[in-house]
Amino acid sequence: MSGESKSVLIAGGGPVDLLCAWHLGRQGIPVRLFDDNDGLQADPRAATTHPATLDLLAEDGLAGRPTAANGMRRW
């Protein structure tokens, strides 16, 4: 296995999967994420974002409201 690149595989592109991939990636851990969809969905299944998650996202300036300009519908 020497010389092989290893990464974490995440199966699914839902809110929790994307948050895990982002959190691992910002720590320098290579991630491969697989999902049936080829982009963000207009009808996310998560009804809320918990305060602890918002705190994590705020560290990288990602806690703002999603907009159509960045691929998501307006709230």
N, C-alpha and C positions, 0 to 999 in steps of 0.2 A: 503494500500500500504506500510505500514511500513515493513522494512526488505527486500523489493524487490529490486533487482538490476536493475537500469535503464541504458540504453545506447542509443546512437544515432544510428538509422538505416540508412544506405546509400544503395540505390538501384542502382547498377551499379559499374563497376570496370574500368571505363575509366580514363584518366589522371586527370581530375578534381575531380572525385570521390576519387581516391587514394590519391591525394594531400589533400583533405578535411579530409579523414580518418587519414592520417599521422599527420596533423596539430592538429586535435582534440586530438588524442592519446598522442601526446607529451605534451599536457596540462593536461593530466590525466583524460580526458573524455573518458569513455568506448564507443567503436564503434563496431557495427556489420555491415559488408559489405557483400552484396549479389550480385552475378553476375552469368550469365549463363555459363561463361567460368570457367574452373578449374585452370587456370594459366595465366601468362602474355602472351599477344598475340604478334606474330612476326610482325604484321602490325598495329602498333598503329595509331589511327586516328588523333592524334595531329601532325600538321606539324612543329610547332615551340614550343619552351618553352620561355616564356616571361621573361625579366630580373628580374622582381619582384619575379617570381616563383623561378628562379635560386638563388636569394638572400635568400629566405626562405630555400631552400634545402641546400645551402652552410652552414647554421648555424649548421647543423648536419652532414656535410661532405658528402652530397648526390648529389652534383652538378656535379660530374664527368661524363664522357661519359659512357653510358651503354655498356656492353660487353656480349659476349656469356656466359662467366663464371658466370654471375649473372642472367642468364635466358633471356637475350635479345640479339638480333642479333647485330653484329658490324655495326657501322655507317660508 
